[in-house]
Amino acid sequence: MGLTVKPITPRRMNWSKIEANLQAATKATAKDIIKEFEKTTRTWNTKVAFVWDVKVKSAQTSAPIRVSASIIAHVYTKNKIWNWTDQGTKAHIIRPKRAPMLAFPSQFKPKTTPGQMSSGGGFSGPPIAFAKEVHHPGTAARNWTKMVAKKAERPWAKVMQNAMDRGAKQSGHSMP
C-alpha cells in the first residue's frame, strides 16, 4: 500500500487585478485625506490647493508571480502659509522690506487652533499699529498632517484587505 501526497493549488492568481484594486483603494484614501485637509482652510481667504499622486513600485519575484513592492500615496500642498501653520514656526523678527515702517492690525485671533481639524471665523482689526520691527513669537503647530495620518491609519488595514479580496474574487479566488 502506497501513499501519494499531492498539493492542491489554486489556478494562477491574477496579481494585476489585486494590484489594480490596491491602487484604486489607495487613490480613494488619498481623496478622503484631501477632504480632511480642506476642512482646515474652509474659512481662509486664500485658496489652498491640495494634490495627490500615487506611485507604484513593483518587484518581480520568481516567474510568473509579480507582486507590488509598494503603493505610495502622496498628499500635499505647495502653499507656504498652510505648511507654516501645520508645522509651526519659530520665533522670528519681521522687518519692513519696501517701506520705513510696518503697519498691521493690533488685534488678531487666528482662524485655526492647534489640535483641531477645522477653520473658524478669526479676525484682525484696529487700531493699526506701526513699528520698525516686530518680534513675532512664532506660530504653534496645528499638526493637521499628524492628525489626518492617525485618523487614516486605523481603517487602512481593512481597506487594503478588502481591496485584495476584491482582486482575488475578480481572479476567481477567495481570500481566507
LUMMARLUM-597463 format. One record per residue (C-alpha): residue number from 1; residue in three letters; x, y, z. Coordinates in Angstrom, 2 decimals. Example, Ala and Ser with C-alpha at 12.3 -4.5 7.8 and 13.67 -1.06 7.14 Angstrom:
2
[pt 1, "ALA", [12.30, -4.50, 7.80]]
[pt 2, "SER", [13.67, -1.06, 7.14]]
This chain:
176
[pt 1, "MET", [0.00, 0.00, 0.00]]
[pt 2, "GLY", [1.44, 3.34, -1.02]]
[pt 3, "LEU", [0.62, 6.87, -0.01]]
[pt 4, "THR", [0.66, 9.69, -2.52]]
[pt 5, "VAL", [0.63, 13.33, -1.41]]
[pt 6, "LYS", [-0.33, 15.90, -4.00]]
[pt 7, "PRO", [-0.74, 19.59, -3.14]]
[pt 8, "ILE", [-3.94, 21.24, -4.20]]
[pt 9, "THR", [-3.02, 24.55, -5.75]]
[pt 10, "PRO", [-5.40, 27.22, -6.98]]
[pt 11, "ARG", [-5.39, 28.39, -10.54]]
[pt 12, "ARG", [-2.85, 31.07, -11.27]]
[pt 13, "MET", [-3.69, 34.23, -9.34]]
[pt 14, "ASN", [-4.17, 37.35, -11.44]]
[pt 15, "TRP", [-1.91, 39.70, -9.47]]
[pt 16, "SER", [-2.64, 42.62, -11.78]]
[pt 17, "LYS", [-6.28, 42.59, -10.61]]
[pt 18, "ILE", [-5.19, 42.66, -6.98]]
[pt 19, "GLU", [-2.70, 45.44, -7.70]]
[pt 20, "ALA", [-5.36, 47.46, -9.57]]
[pt 21, "ASN", [-7.73, 47.16, -6.59]]
[pt 22, "LEU", [-4.99, 48.20, -4.18]]
[pt 23, "GLN", [-4.20, 51.23, -6.35]]
[pt 24, "ALA", [-7.89, 52.20, -6.53]]
[pt 25, "ALA", [-8.25, 51.89, -2.76]]
[pt 26, "THR", [-5.10, 53.99, -2.25]]
[pt 27, "LYS", [-6.41, 56.70, -4.62]]
[pt 28, "ALA", [-9.78, 56.77, -2.80]]
[pt 29, "THR", [-7.99, 57.12, 0.54]]
[pt 30, "ALA", [-5.86, 59.98, -0.84]]
[pt 31, "LYS", [-9.04, 61.79, -1.94]]
[pt 32, "ASP", [-10.55, 61.29, 1.54]]
[pt 33, "ILE", [-7.38, 62.74, 3.09]]
[pt 34, "ILE", [-7.68, 65.83, 0.88]]
[pt 35, "LYS", [-11.25, 66.33, 2.16]]
[pt 36, "GLU", [-9.90, 66.27, 5.71]]
[pt 37, "PHE", [-7.19, 68.81, 4.85]]
[pt 38, "GLU", [-9.71, 71.08, 3.14]]
[pt 39, "LYS", [-11.57, 71.43, 6.47]]
[pt 40, "THR", [-8.57, 73.36, 7.79]]
[pt 41, "THR", [-8.88, 76.10, 5.16]]
[pt 42, "ARG", [-12.67, 76.33, 4.82]]
[pt 43, "THR", [-12.80, 79.95, 6.04]]
[pt 44, "TRP", [-9.48, 81.14, 4.60]]
[pt 45, "ASN", [-9.47, 83.98, 2.07]]
[pt 46, "THR", [-6.62, 82.27, 0.24]]
[pt 47, "LYS", [-7.48, 79.16, -1.77]]
[pt 48, "VAL", [-5.18, 76.28, -0.85]]
[pt 49, "ALA", [-4.83, 73.53, -3.44]]
[pt 50, "PHE", [-4.13, 70.03, -2.14]]
[pt 51, "VAL", [-2.95, 67.46, -4.66]]
[pt 52, "TRP", [-2.31, 63.75, -4.62]]
[pt 53, "ASP", [-0.32, 61.28, -6.64]]
[pt 54, "VAL", [0.04, 57.53, -6.32]]
[pt 55, "LYS", [3.32, 55.81, -7.13]]
[pt 56, "VAL", [3.63, 52.07, -7.66]]
[pt 57, "LYS", [6.98, 50.37, -7.31]]
[pt 58, "SER", [6.70, 46.76, -8.41]]
[pt 59, "ALA", [9.08, 43.94, -7.70]]
[pt 60, "GLN", [9.41, 40.81, -9.81]]
[pt 61, "THR", [9.83, 37.59, -7.87]]
[pt 62, "SER", [10.27, 34.17, -9.43]]
[pt 63, "ALA", [8.24, 33.93, -12.63]]
[pt 64, "PRO", [5.31, 34.05, -13.17]]
[pt 65, "ILE", [4.44, 35.74, -9.89]]
[pt 66, "ARG", [4.64, 39.56, -9.86]]
[pt 67, "VAL", [3.94, 41.40, -6.63]]
[pt 68, "SER", [3.82, 45.08, -5.78]]
[pt 69, "ALA", [6.63, 46.12, -3.52]]
[pt 70, "SER", [4.82, 49.31, -2.58]]
[pt 71, "ILE", [1.95, 51.58, -3.46]]
[pt 72, "ILE", [2.53, 55.04, -2.05]]
[pt 73, "ALA", [0.08, 57.94, -1.99]]
[pt 74, "HIS", [1.44, 61.45, -1.53]]
[pt 75, "VAL", [-0.99, 64.17, -0.48]]
[pt 76, "TYR", [0.47, 67.65, -0.23]]
[pt 77, "THR", [0.21, 71.35, -0.91]]
[pt 78, "LYS", [2.81, 73.87, -2.03]]
[pt 79, "ASN", [1.05, 76.62, -0.06]]
[pt 80, "LYS", [3.69, 78.04, 2.32]]
[pt 81, "ILE", [1.18, 79.52, 4.77]]
[pt 82, "TRP", [-0.61, 76.18, 5.20]]
[pt 83, "ASN", [2.70, 74.40, 5.74]]
[pt 84, "TRP", [3.88, 77.03, 8.25]]
[pt 85, "THR", [0.60, 76.73, 10.12]]
[pt 86, "ASP", [0.63, 72.92, 10.06]]
[pt 87, "GLN", [4.26, 72.60, 11.18]]
[pt 88, "GLY", [4.52, 75.81, 13.20]]
[pt 89, "THR", [7.23, 78.45, 13.07]]
[pt 90, "LYS", [9.96, 79.52, 15.46]]
[pt 91, "ALA", [10.07, 82.99, 16.98]]
[pt 92, "HIS", [11.43, 85.44, 14.43]]
[pt 93, "ILE", [11.91, 89.12, 13.70]]
[pt 94, "ILE", [9.86, 90.81, 10.99]]
[pt 95, "ARG", [11.27, 93.94, 9.35]]
[pt 96, "PRO", [9.85, 96.08, 6.53]]
[pt 97, "LYS", [11.17, 95.34, 3.05]]
[pt 98, "ARG", [9.76, 98.17, 0.93]]
[pt 99, "ALA", [8.72, 100.79, 3.49]]
[pt 100, "PRO", [10.28, 102.51, 6.51]]
[pt 101, "MET", [7.68, 101.04, 8.92]]
[pt 102, "LEU", [5.47, 98.00, 9.31]]
[pt 103, "ALA", [1.72, 98.65, 9.58]]
[pt 104, "PHE", [-0.57, 95.89, 10.87]]
[pt 105, "PRO", [-3.82, 95.42, 12.82]]
[pt 106, "SER", [-3.11, 95.32, 16.54]]
[pt 107, "GLN", [-5.95, 92.89, 17.30]]
[pt 108, "PHE", [-5.82, 89.37, 15.93]]
[pt 109, "LYS", [-7.44, 86.00, 16.52]]
[pt 110, "PRO", [-6.35, 83.11, 14.27]]
[pt 111, "LYS", [-8.90, 81.13, 12.26]]
[pt 112, "THR", [-7.34, 77.83, 13.35]]
[pt 113, "THR", [-6.42, 76.24, 16.66]]
[pt 114, "PRO", [-3.74, 73.65, 17.45]]
[pt 115, "GLY", [-5.20, 70.16, 17.67]]
[pt 116, "GLN", [-8.42, 70.93, 15.77]]
[pt 117, "MET", [-9.26, 69.92, 12.19]]
[pt 118, "SER", [-11.33, 73.00, 11.44]]
[pt 119, "SER", [-11.20, 76.63, 10.45]]
[pt 120, "GLY", [-13.31, 79.23, 12.23]]
[pt 121, "GLY", [-14.05, 82.92, 11.97]]
[pt 122, "GLY", [-10.94, 84.51, 13.39]]
[pt 123, "PHE", [-10.45, 88.27, 13.00]]
[pt 124, "SER", [-7.98, 91.11, 12.76]]
[pt 125, "GLY", [-8.82, 94.69, 13.38]]
[pt 126, "PRO", [-7.99, 98.20, 14.53]]
[pt 127, "PRO", [-6.27, 100.08, 15.80]]
[pt 128, "ILE", [-3.45, 99.90, 13.26]]
[pt 129, "ALA", [-0.03, 99.52, 14.87]]
[pt 130, "PHE", [3.23, 100.81, 13.41]]
[pt 131, "ALA", [6.73, 99.50, 14.17]]
[pt 132, "LYS", [10.22, 99.38, 12.68]]
[pt 133, "GLU", [10.37, 95.68, 13.54]]
[pt 134, "VAL", [8.25, 93.06, 15.28]]
[pt 135, "HIS", [9.46, 90.17, 17.42]]
[pt 136, "HIS", [6.95, 87.55, 16.29]]
[pt 137, "PRO", [6.56, 84.82, 18.96]]
[pt 138, "GLY", [6.19, 82.09, 16.32]]
[pt 139, "THR", [3.17, 80.04, 15.38]]
[pt 140, "ALA", [2.08, 76.98, 17.35]]
[pt 141, "ALA", [1.97, 73.92, 15.08]]
[pt 142, "ARG", [-1.58, 72.82, 14.22]]
[pt 143, "ASN", [-0.30, 69.29, 13.43]]
[pt 144, "TRP", [-3.03, 68.61, 10.88]]
[pt 145, "THR", [-0.84, 66.17, 8.96]]
[pt 146, "LYS", [-0.24, 64.08, 12.08]]
[pt 147, "MET", [-3.95, 64.12, 12.98]]
[pt 148, "VAL", [-5.05, 63.06, 9.50]]
[pt 149, "ALA", [-2.40, 60.32, 9.37]]
[pt 150, "LYS", [-3.57, 58.96, 12.72]]
[pt 151, "LYS", [-7.21, 59.02, 11.61]]
[pt 152, "ALA", [-6.45, 57.30, 8.29]]
[pt 153, "GLU", [-4.15, 54.70, 9.86]]
[pt 154, "ARG", [-6.85, 52.88, 11.80]]
[pt 155, "PRO", [-9.06, 51.73, 8.89]]
[pt 156, "TRP", [-6.12, 51.33, 6.48]]
[pt 157, "ALA", [-5.54, 47.59, 7.06]]
[pt 158, "LYS", [-9.22, 46.83, 6.46]]
[pt 159, "VAL", [-9.34, 48.98, 3.30]]
[pt 160, "MET", [-6.31, 47.15, 1.90]]
[pt 161, "GLN", [-7.66, 43.71, 2.88]]
[pt 162, "ASN", [-10.97, 44.49, 1.16]]
[pt 163, "ALA", [-9.10, 45.62, -1.98]]
[pt 164, "MET", [-7.12, 42.36, -2.04]]
[pt 165, "ASP", [-10.32, 40.34, -1.53]]
[pt 166, "ARG", [-11.98, 42.12, -4.49]]
[pt 167, "GLY", [-8.94, 41.45, -6.67]]
[pt 168, "ALA", [-8.88, 37.78, -5.68]]
[pt 169, "LYS", [-12.59, 37.40, -6.44]]
[pt 170, "GLN", [-12.04, 39.01, -9.84]]
[pt 171, "SER", [-9.37, 36.35, -10.40]]
[pt 172, "GLY", [-11.85, 33.60, -9.48]]
[pt 173, "HIS", [-10.43, 33.03, -5.98]]
[pt 174, "SER", [-11.49, 33.92, -2.49]]
[pt 175, "MET", [-9.13, 35.03, 0.22]]
[pt 176, "PRO", [-9.24, 33.10, 3.52]]
